[in-house]
Amino acid sequence: MTRTLLHVPATARAGEVVEVRTHIQHPMETGHRQGAAGTPLPRDLVRRVECHFEGRQVFAADLHAAIAANPYVAFFMRVPQTGTLRVDWSGDNGLQQSASARITVVA
């Protein structure tokens, strides 16, 4: 089972810039390596990560074969109001994983 982590601060001031860190446990097999039997291992890549805050896209990235196993992505975003941040990972072989976290705006 693929494991997805999402780290954001639980609270922030309105307009504050916060760091978002997300990670997915995935082998990122390129399809170029050979297995023990000498046959190529099938390609299995995470292809895209998208982050939405209250339904509005705040970050997106396309990933390629040169990305290491267990991709880790960090970025900064401005928190306009209290809301939920959702990260969606998608890839080969039907991979679809999501995680979400709530950020509460405080005075």
C-alpha positions in Angstrom: 0.0 0.0 0.0 1.3 3.4 -0.9 1.7 5.9 2.0 1.2 9.6 1.5 2.3 12.3 4.1 1.3 15.9 4.2 2.9 18.4 6.7 1.5 21.9 7.1 1.1 24.1 10.1 -2.2 23.7 11.9 -2.6 27.5 12.3 -1.4 30.6 10.5 -2.2 34.3 10.3 -4.2 35.6 7.4 -1.8 36.2 4.5 1.1 34.4 6.1 3.4 32.3 3.8 3.7 28.7 5.1 5.8 25.8 4.0 4.0 22.7 2.6 5.9 19.4 2.6 4.5 16.2 1.1 5.9 12.8 0.5 4.7 9.6 -1.1 6.2 6.1 -0.6 6.7 4.8 -4.1 9.5 2.8 -5.9 9.5 5.0 -9.1 10.6 2.2 -11.4 11.8 3.6 -14.7 11.4 0.4 -16.8 15.1 0.4 -17.8 16.4 -1.9 -15.0 16.4 -5.6 -15.2 15.1 -7.9 -12.5 16.7 -11.0 -11.1 15.5 -13.1 -14.1 17.1 -10.6 -16.6 13.8 -9.3 -17.8 13.0 -5.6 -17.7 11.1 -4.4 -14.6 7.8 -2.7 -15.8 7.7 1.1 -15.6 5.8 2.4 -12.5 6.2 6.2 -12.0 4.4 8.9 -10.1 3.6 11.3 -12.9 1.9 14.3 -11.3 1.4 16.0 -8.0 -1.3 18.7 -7.6 -2.2 20.7 -4.5 -5.5 22.6 -4.0 -6.5 24.9 -1.2 -10.3 25.2 -0.9 -10.6 23.9 -4.5 -8.1 26.4 -6.0 -4.9 25.0 -7.4 -1.9 26.4 -5.5 0.8 24.0 -6.8 1.3 21.4 -9.5 4.3 19.5 -10.9 4.9 16.8 -13.5 7.4 14.2 -12.4 9.7 12.1 -14.7 11.9 9.0 -14.6 14.8 11.0 -13.1 13.0 11.5 -9.8 14.2 9.2 -7.0 12.1 6.7 -5.2 9.8 8.0 -2.5 9.3 11.5 -4.0 9.4 14.5 -1.6 8.0 17.9 -2.6 8.1 21.1 -0.7 6.8 24.5 -1.6 5.5 27.7 0.0 2.0 29.1 -0.2 0.1 32.1 1.2 -2.8 31.3 3.5 -5.7 33.6 2.7 -8.3 32.1 5.1 -9.1 29.0 7.1 -9.4 26.0 4.7 -8.4 22.6 3.7 -5.3 21.8 1.6 -5.5 18.6 -0.5 -2.6 17.0 -2.3 -3.3 14.5 -5.1 -0.6 12.2 -6.5 -1.3 10.3 -9.8 0.8 8.0 -11.9 1.3 4.8 -13.9 -0.8 1.7 -13.3 -3.7 3.6 -12.0 -2.0 5.2 -9.0 -4.3 7.8 -7.3 -3.4 8.9 -3.8 -4.6 11.9 -1.8 -4.0 13.5 1.6 -5.5 16.6 3.2 -4.9 18.9 6.1 -6.8 21.8 7.6 -5.1 25.1 8.2 -6.9 27.5 10.6 -6.4 31.2 10.4 -5.9 32.8 13.8 -5.7 36.5 14.8 
